[in-house]
Amino acid sequence: MKNIHAEFVKYGKSAKYWLRRCALLLPEIAREEIWREKGFSSIYDYAAKLAGMSKAMVDTALWVIRAVE
């Protein structure tokens, strides 16, 4: 049972890491409209289908980067 829990925790941490990495790329993807070039209807659709990100996650990522700039 401990192995299953440890595995779950490991994958959960990994998922969080990769979602943060994806979030950091979103402003550039938005600026260059890469989502449009790849045939998606919006950056939200792009992020949801390719990274499993919610609208709120996308909004937060874009807001944070704009606030920092």
C-alpha positions as CSV (number, residue, x, y, z in Angstrom):
1,M,0.0,0.0,0.0
2,K,2.8,2.4,0.7
3,N,4.3,1.9,-2.7
4,I,1.0,3.0,-4.4
5,H,0.8,6.1,-2.2
6,A,4.5,7.0,-2.9
7,E,3.9,6.5,-6.6
8,F,0.8,8.7,-6.5
9,V,2.7,11.5,-4.6
10,K,5.6,11.2,-7.1
11,Y,3.3,11.6,-10.1
12,G,1.3,14.3,-8.5
13,K,4.5,16.4,-7.9
14,S,5.6,15.7,-11.4
15,A,2.3,16.8,-12.8
16,K,2.4,20.1,-10.9
17,Y,5.9,20.7,-12.1
18,W,5.0,20.2,-15.8
19,L,1.8,22.3,-15.5
20,R,3.9,25.2,-14.1
21,R,6.3,24.8,-17.0
22,C,3.4,24.9,-19.4
23,A,2.0,28.0,-17.7
24,L,5.3,29.8,-18.1
25,L,5.1,29.2,-21.9
26,L,1.5,30.5,-22.3
27,P,2.3,34.2,-22.6
28,E,4.6,33.6,-25.6
29,I,2.1,31.2,-27.1
30,A,-0.5,33.9,-26.7
31,R,1.7,36.7,-28.1
32,E,2.7,34.7,-31.2
33,E,-0.8,33.2,-31.5
34,I,0.7,29.7,-31.8
35,W,-2.6,28.3,-30.7
36,R,-4.2,29.7,-33.8
37,E,-1.5,28.4,-36.1
38,K,-2.1,24.9,-34.7
39,G,-5.8,25.1,-35.5
40,F,-7.2,25.7,-32.0
41,S,-10.2,28.0,-31.5
42,S,-8.6,29.8,-28.5
43,I,-5.6,29.6,-26.2
44,Y,-8.0,28.1,-23.6
45,D,-8.8,25.2,-26.0
46,Y,-5.1,24.8,-26.8
47,A,-4.1,24.6,-23.1
48,A,-7.0,22.4,-22.2
49,K,-6.5,19.8,-24.9
50,L,-2.7,19.7,-24.8
51,A,-2.0,20.2,-21.1
52,G,-5.2,19.6,-19.3
53,M,-5.3,23.2,-18.0
54,S,-8.5,24.8,-16.9
55,K,-9.6,28.3,-18.0
56,A,-8.8,29.6,-14.6
57,M,-5.2,28.2,-14.8
58,V,-4.7,29.9,-18.2
59,D,-6.2,33.2,-16.9
60,T,-3.9,33.1,-13.8
61,A,-0.8,32.3,-15.9
62,L,-1.5,35.1,-18.3
63,W,-2.4,37.6,-15.5
64,V,0.8,36.8,-13.5
65,I,3.1,37.3,-16.5
66,R,1.4,40.6,-17.4
67,A,1.6,41.8,-13.8
68,V,5.3,41.1,-13.8
69,E,6.0,42.8,-17.1
